[in-house]
Amino acid sequence: MPNIIEITDFHAPELDPYARLTERQLLNRDEPEKGLFIAESPKVIERALDGGCVPVSLLLERKHIAGEAKNIIERCGAIPVYTADFEILTQLTGFKLTRGALCLMHRPHLPSIEAVCAGARRIAILENVMNPTNIGAIFRSAAALNMDAVLLTPGCSDPLYRRAIRVSMGCVFQIPWTFLGQEESCWPEPAIRSLQNAGFKTAALALSDNSVSIRHPALLAEEKLAIVLGTEGDGLAASTIANCDYTVKIPMTHGVDSLNVAAASAVAFWQLAN
């Protein structure tokens, strides 16, 4: 029997995660085992549940209780289901809900790098990609274009930020990922060396006189390849490029010198992951 709760008090503490807590407060770096995140829209919530994420509560537009969210409510058991009309929910959250559904969930325990890479042939490594929209777009491309896993340096935006989840269409729950530790010293040399010891060749996407084309036959022939992508403005650090086995560029025309990191990731995954 669903636990439906009509919203009558905007200031109820149970609604704080939806209306008043920041992304950083939900993350709870001091006590990560208590960390939370919010999934938005029925499809994304379904993918989070499919990925094993544990729900805490739901916030739904009333019409979806017997509609698009019916299956989600059944899957979530007896957790609180807060509801109201669309206008009230918009007033509460401060923005229009995507498809009228939010789900508060426990953050899953991050797997080890070894577990993420086990059995993988193609992985993406993101260096200091700080824009959640780009993170979400990269994950969506990675899932769609046959990448096996994603690794992120500590300077990257969190894939479980609400916007990243939404832009990825829930693909952050469909592809294994983890952070490369929280110590800056773990990247680039130690992590790249570990990947090389595990049989991966590393390919840095960067504009350089020493770059090879993304169409280079040697890249396609590599049994295990890690594709390394840099931050939106500055690209990859020089030390990262120096430690990689390949420096790779995407051929351009019309005087364009580079692509946004999310667009570049889609091109690279399509070319190198098949």
Beta strands, then each sheet from edge to edge (+ up, - down):
strand 1: 3-6
strand 2: 36-40
strand 3: 55-61
strand 4: 80-84
strand 5: 101-106
strand 6: 122-126
strand 7: 149-152
strand 8: 177-179
strand 9: 201-205
strand 10: 212-213
strand 11: 225-229
strand 12: 246-249
sheet 1: 1+ 4+ 3+ 5- 2+
sheet 2: 8+ 7+ 6+ 11+ 9+ 12+ 10+
end
